[in-house]
Each structure stands twice: as structure tokens, then as C-alpha cells.
Amino acid sequence: MFKGLGNFFRKKVQTKDTLQKISVKNRIKPKNRLSVIAQEKRDIKKYKEFLVELGDNLEQKRGVISDSKRILVLAGAGSGKTKVLTKRFLHLVKNKKVPIQNILAITFTNEAVNEMKTRIAKELGMEIENLRQNIKTFHSLGSYILGQDEQFDIIDDSQQRGIIENLMQTFCNNKDVMQSMYDYIKDNLLEKIKNEDNKKSGFPQVKLKPIGFGEKKIMTKAGVTVRSKSERDIANFLTSLEIKWEYEKPVPWVNVPFYPDFTLENDIYIEHWCYNKDTPEFNLIDKKRYLKHRAWKEEQFKKHGKTLISIEEDEMLDLQKLQERLRDELKLLDKREFVQKNILELLGLSPIYTKS
């Protein structure tokens, strides 16, 4: 079988003339097409009782009873394609006396497979399990065919992840490979995983400030709980650089309650902002009110001569770029050399990346 597949894919591309000949050969001539339609109408009348549930839908009935070797059914979602396929299966068995073992029905989803098995088993008085080889998804059919090879094995999600992690460890010093991997995660997976993670966990990506503070429930590598996942990732990065920090430490130089996100040594402060003027507004946090609060805080840092490093929420989707910026700014402000984290170490700073 595999040899045949290999020969198929190694064939030269057919010329336009060859394709035209094949098309003409398989095409039903106008005269024959009329006779086919006439026969289909006779069969629809013959199997009237069998087709009664399809009502007046002539095209569905044709799809069920047609004797054509190839039938292309084009229809929108929810229009009854699975119903037609199920009815055709039953027609072949009950009316045409085709042995069940000679029929294979393939569909896209497990839902459609289960629906077909349940109805066909009930109509034919069979156990659903006895239809396991007759009704499959494209994926399960492919797995079944490949499974005929003794050297082929199917691995689960955990085993797949183990293989990928081993490859990452093997190539961790290959900058080109690791950069390609990082770019793929960043450009294709991260936003989706972040959104799914937010829905499932119930913990916010950004804390609800200034409308109200969320609870401190999200744990950092330093054992300190913070209010958002973005703040956790920032805290983990600072910890990885062996920088001492305090979270939401009240400052004495403002008369009203003021709690910067991160207070570092030498009067350096880090604030994580979920909105800037170009950020689209999202639910839960009022953008206009937030930006007003942000402007007030920024003014306090400036008024009292404090050093502020601002981090925008959209920067959290590229930890590599953020690392470079923070490292350079902190090096300039704190007069220290910081170790450059490789991509593999960097990915470990955020659970969102490790889930990728």
C-alpha cells in the first residue's frame, strides 16, 4: 500500500491535454444525463415510503438513491448532509441488499459519526459497536490504515509533548532553530492560548485597576502572590535576573494611597499598564477612567523625581523583546551587568509560553 502511495506522489504532473481527456472520459454525456435523472425519478417514486422523511427535497432524495459511482454533495452547515449520508447507507443495505462490510462512510466529526452509528444501528437492529469499521472520521480512517503497519504507532498528547521537549533540549544552543520555534509560538499560538487560559482559570491577565483591585492569587516563582498573569511574568523575569523587588509597596512621597506595581532598589519603579491611547477597549475595565488614572500616576513619578519603567500589556506577548528592553534599561539605571537568558529559559518564566 505504501509503495503504491509513493509511486502515486512520484508521478509527474499531468499535462493539460491529459487532464482534459480524463475530464471528458468521466463526464456523463447530455443524453445519458437525462436518462440518469429519469431513472432517479423512477427510483424516488419506487422508494417513496422510505424517503418520506425527506419531504419535498428532491436533491436530498437524489443523493440517497442515485446509482452514480461518484456523488458530490454541496450544502451549507446544518442543511442535512449527515442525514443524507445516513439515509444512503440504509438505502444500500435495505433496498439494494449491499453487504454492510462492503460499505464505508466517512465524515469529518466524531459527532456526525456517533449520530450515524446510533441511527443506523437502531434502523437495522444492530449493536453500535458492530458499525465501528463502517463509519469513521477521516482522521480515524487514516489512523486505521497506518496502523496496519507493525512499525507504526500512535502516541498520545503527553508523549508528543515529551518528544518536542527533548528536541528543544537538543537544539537549545542552536540560535536559528530556537528563534524559529519562539517566533512560531509568539506569532501563531500565544494569543489563542492566553485567551483560553483566561477563560478557564478565572484569573485575570491584567488587574482591574483603577476600578477595583483583584485578589492576590497568582503565584510567582519568588513565592509572592500578585493580581494578574502579566505581573507574574514580570516578577519572574526580575527574579531570574536576581533583582530584588517588592510588590505594591506603599510609597511615602504621595499624600494619597499610592502602590506602584514593583519597587526596585535605588528608587526604580515598574508599572504594568493594560491601556495606552492606542489599545482597543475591552470588557471589565473602563479605558477613559483607566487612562486618567495612569496619567495621574505618571505625573506623580515625574513630580517627585522618581525613575519609572513602563511596560505595556501588548509587550507581554514577546518576552524576548521585553527582556532585551528591560535588561538594557536596568543596566543603565542600576549600573549592573545582567545575564542574557536564552530562549528556553525565557519560555519557562511564563506558564502561558510553557503551555504552547
Secondary structure, DSSP 4 states (H G I P E B T S, - for coil): -HHHHHHHHHSPPPPHHHHHHHHHHHSPPHHHHHHHHHHHHHHHHHTTTTTGGGTT-HHHHHHHH---S-------TTSSHHHHHHHHHHHHHHTS---GGG--EEES-HHHHHHHHHHHHHHHT--GGGGTTTEEEHHHHHHHHHTTSTT-----HHHHHHHHHHHHHHTTT-HHHHHHHHHHIIIIIHHHHHHHHHHHH---SS--TTT-PPPS-EEPTTS-EESSHHHHHHHHHHHHTT--EEESPPPTTSSS----SEEEGGGEEEEEES--TTSPP-TTS-HHHHHHHHHHHHHHHHHTT-EEEEEEGGGGG-HHHHHHHHHHHHHHHH----PPPPHHHHHTT-HHHHT-
